[in-house]
Amino acid sequence: MGTQNLQIEEDSLTEKFFELQSNELVQERLIWQHLTKRKINEMNHIPDESYADWGED
């Protein structure tokens, strides 16, 4: 009887572990998307600044 209860707890822990792991992967993907979008926006603004610098020389 004690062994059965332990197995049920292990099964529920495994489900929670996979759920947490899945949530972490989703969060990681969202962070990468945000950083990538920010980097692209920064890169799109760099040529304007570079042309302004070239015009001053």
N, C-alpha and C positions, 0 to 999 in steps of 0.2 A: 504493500500500500504506500509506504513512504517513497519507494522507488518510482511509482507511477506519478505521484505528486511532483517529484523532482523532474521527471521527464516533461511534464506539462509546463513547468516553469522554464525549463531550458528551451522548449519550443517557442514559448511566448517571448523569451529574451532574444531568440534568433530573429523572430519577426520584427521586433523593435530595433534590433541592430541593423537589419536590412533597410528598415524605414529611415533610420537616422543616416545611414550611409547614402541612401537615395537623396535625402534632403541636402546632405553636404555636397553631393555632385551637382544638384540643381543650383545651389548657392554659388558654387565655384564657377559654373557656366555663366551665371548672371554677372558675376564679378568680372570675368574675362570679357564678356560682351560689353560691359560698361567701360572697361579700360581700353578695349580696342576702339570703341566708338570715340572716346575722348582723344586717343592718340591720332585717329584719322582726322578729327576736327583740328587738332593742333597742327598736323602736317599740312592740311589745306590752307592754313593761315601763314605758314612759313614763306611760301613764294612771294606773297605781298610784301612782307618785311624785307626779304632779300632784294627785291627790285627797288624798294625805297632806298636801301643802303647803296646799291649800285649807282643810283641816280645822283647821290651826294658826292661820290668820288669823282 
